Amino acid sequence: MPLNKHNRIWELDAFRGICILGMVIVHFIYDLTQLTGLLRWEYGPLFSFVMNWGGVLFLLLSGICATLGSGRPNRGLIVLGCGMLVTAVTVGMCRLGLAGGGLVIRFGVLHCLGICMLLWCILKKLPTPALAVLGAAIIAAGLAVRNVRVETPWLFPLGLVTKSFSSADYFPLMPFLGFFLLGTVLGRTLYRFRASLFPSADLRNPLIRLLTAAGRWSLIIYLAHQPVIFLVTAVLSRLF
């Protein structure tokens, strides 16, 4: 049966909270440095790691959590719908002249995660070793085609893009579905008993409470942080 709010595995929520808060910070600094030029700062190793690998860790965690849920498509449809909403909003802002075309998100982390969750409804029938092999194969395929350019414009969800393709946030199924599937392998092995690996942690610790709350509300934080950051950077641009 799916976990409820009383028996959630706290470290998964906390790690997801770290990922989403790191993503917010990265997006804010990126907007200040790349989109507005208000900040001149050379990215450090930690920042570069979060920027390049934060999404991978988020999808690994999502794969782990998928093995603990009911496996029904409802959640995946909601996440995918939120991704489409993000696309509609960014396209609308571009057409209204509120932002440049570089802000449009055509296939971001929510699109990818929503489809991964829907595919899991079918792929969960596979044995764990098969999931591991399939995940590794998808990652390898994604790495193999990352510099390939095609003429067909509708293959971008797979990782096959045209020369003119752009997306402010881009998480193609190759390789990121592979990372999600490797997460399900971890979920089936590390969390096969559906219990925390760190049961003695003090859940009253303020930092743990903050991170677990951010993890539980990660979808809302992701949807809300983009317009908030845009407004803040717009105001700072006018002021400075």
FENLIN-V497169 format. One record per residue. N is the residue number from 1. PSI is psi in radians with two decimals (NA if undefined). BURIAL is 1 if it has 16 or more other C-alpha atoms within 10 Angstrom, else 0. D_LAST is the distance of its C-alpha to the last C-alpha in whole Angstrom. Layout:
N_PSI_BURIAL_D_LAST, N_PSI_BURIAL_D_LAST
This chain:
1_2.65_0_54, 2_2.65_0_50, 3_2.53_0_48, 4_-3.09_0_47, 5_-0.31_0_45, 6_-0.35_0_48, 7_0.54_0_48, 8_2.64_1_45, 9_1.93_1_45, 10_-0.66_1_42, 11_-0.49_1_41, 12_-0.73_1_40, 13_-0.72_1_38, 14_-0.77_1_36, 15_-0.66_1_36, 16_-0.66_1_35, 17_-0.72_1_32, 18_-0.75_1_31, 19_-0.81_1_30, 20_-0.66_1_28, 21_-0.66_1_26, 22_-0.67_1_26, 23_-0.71_1_25, 24_-0.80_1_22, 25_-0.76_1_21, 26_-0.79_1_21, 27_-0.69_1_20, 28_-0.81_1_16, 29_-0.67_1_16, 30_-0.77_1_17, 31_-0.70_1_14, 32_-0.59_1_12, 33_-0.77_1_13, 34_-0.71_0_15, 35_-0.60_1_14, 36_-0.43_0_10, 37_0.24_0_10, 38_-0.43_0_8, 39_2.29_0_11, 40_1.97_0_14, 41_2.29_0_17, 42_2.15_0_20, 43_2.26_0_22, 44_3.04_0_25, 45_-0.74_0_28, 46_-0.76_0_28, 47_-0.79_1_25, 48_-0.66_0_26, 49_-0.83_0_30, 50_-0.74_1_28, 51_-0.68_1_26, 52_-0.50_0_29, 53_-0.10_0_32, 54_-0.74_1_31, 55_-0.65_1_32, 56_-0.81_1_35, 57_-0.67_1_36, 58_-0.74_1_35, 59_-0.62_1_37, 60_-0.81_1_40, 61_-0.69_1_39, 62_-0.65_1_40, 63_-0.73_1_43, 64_-0.83_1_44, 65_-0.53_1_44, 66_-0.55_1_45, 67_-0.24_1_48, 68_-0.17_1_48, 69_-2.99_0_48, 70_-0.38_0_50, 71_0.15_1_49, 72_2.75_0_49, 73_-0.12_1_47, 74_-0.89_0_45, 75_-0.72_0_42, 76_-0.70_1_42, 77_-0.67_1_42, 78_-0.81_0_39, 79_-0.77_1_37, 80_-0.70_1_37, 81_-0.68_0_37, 82_-0.65_1_33, 83_-0.74_1_32, 84_-0.61_1_34, 85_-0.74_1_31, 86_-0.73_1_28, 87_-0.82_1_29, 88_-0.74_0_30, 89_-0.77_0_26, 90_-0.63_1_25, 91_-0.74_1_27, 92_-0.74_0_26, 93_-0.67_1_22, 94_-0.79_1_23, 95_-0.46_0_26, 96_-0.03_0_24, 97_0.23_0_21, 98_-0.28_0_18, 99_2.82_1_18, 100_2.93_0_20, 101_-0.36_1_23, 102_-0.22_0_22, 103_-0.28_1_21, 104_2.28_1_25, 105_1.88_1_27, 106_-0.58_1_31, 107_1.42_1_32, 108_-2.87_1_31, 109_-0.57_1_32, 110_-0.69_1_33, 111_-0.86_1_35, 112_-0.83_1_37, 113_-0.72_1_37, 114_-0.77_1_39, 115_-0.68_1_41, 116_-0.75_1_42, 117_-0.63_1_43, 118_-0.73_1_45, 119_-0.52_0_47, 120_-0.49_1_48, 121_-0.49_0_50, 122_-0.79_0_52, 123_-0.30_0_52, 124_-0.26_0_52, 125_-0.27_0_56, 126_2.60_0_56, 127_2.76_0_57, 128_-0.79_1_55, 129_-0.64_0_56, 130_-0.66_0_55, 131_-0.70_1_52, 132_-0.79_1_51, 133_-0.78_0_52, 134_-0.75_1_50, 135_-0.80_1_47, 136_-0.67_1_47, 137_-0.70_0_49, 138_-0.70_1_46, 139_-0.79_1_43, 140_-0.72_0_45, 141_-0.70_0_45, 142_-0.72_1_41, 143_-0.58_0_41, 144_-0.54_0_44, 145_0.09_0_42, 146_-0.42_0_38, 147_0.12_0_38, 148_2.42_0_41, 149_2.40_0_40, 150_2.96_0_42, 151_-0.49_0_42, 152_2.15_0_43, 153_-0.14_0_39, 154_0.25_0_40, 155_0.08_0_41, 156_-0.50_1_37, 157_-0.46_1_38, 158_-0.29_1_41, 159_0.09_1_38, 160_1.96_1_40, 161_2.78_1_37, 162_3.00_1_37, 163_-0.49_0_35, 164_0.01_0_33, 165_2.48_0_32, 166_2.57_1_29, 167_2.20_1_28, 168_-0.51_0_24, 169_2.05_0_27, 170_2.03_1_30, 171_1.36_1_33, 172_2.72_1_36, 173_-0.55_1_40, 174_1.87_1_41, 175_0.02_1_40, 176_-0.46_1_39, 177_-0.58_1_42, 178_-0.74_1_43, 179_-0.68_1_41, 180_-0.78_1_42, 181_-0.64_1_46, 182_-0.56_1_46, 183_-0.67_1_44, 184_-0.57_1_47, 185_-0.77_1_49, 186_-0.70_1_48, 187_-0.72_1_48, 188_-0.37_1_52, 189_-1.00_0_52, 190_-0.57_0_50, 191_0.60_1_50, 192_-0.39_0_54, 193_0.07_0_55, 194_0.75_1_52, 195_2.71_0_51, 196_2.49_1_48, 197_-0.17_0_48, 198_1.14_0_47, 199_-0.30_0_49, 200_0.06_0_49, 201_2.57_0_45, 202_1.75_0_44, 203_-0.07_0_43, 204_-0.12_0_42, 205_2.25_0_39, 206_-0.66_0_36, 207_-0.76_0_34, 208_-0.72_1_37, 209_-0.69_1_36, 210_-0.84_0_33, 211_-0.71_1_33, 212_-0.63_1_36, 213_-0.75_1_34, 214_-0.65_1_32, 215_-0.70_1_34, 216_-0.55_1_36, 217_0.48_0_33, 218_-0.66_1_32, 219_-0.78_0_32, 220_-0.73_0_30, 221_-0.74_1_27, 222_-0.79_1_27, 223_-0.64_0_27, 224_-0.51_0_25, 225_-0.50_1_22, 226_-0.94_1_21, 227_-0.60_0_20, 228_-0.82_0_18, 229_-0.71_1_16, 230_-0.77_1_15, 231_-0.74_0_14, 232_-0.81_0_12, 233_-0.59_1_10, 234_-0.74_1_10, 235_-0.78_0_9, 236_-0.62_0_6, 237_-0.70_0_5, 238_-0.57_0_6, 239_-0.64_0_4, 240_NA_0_0
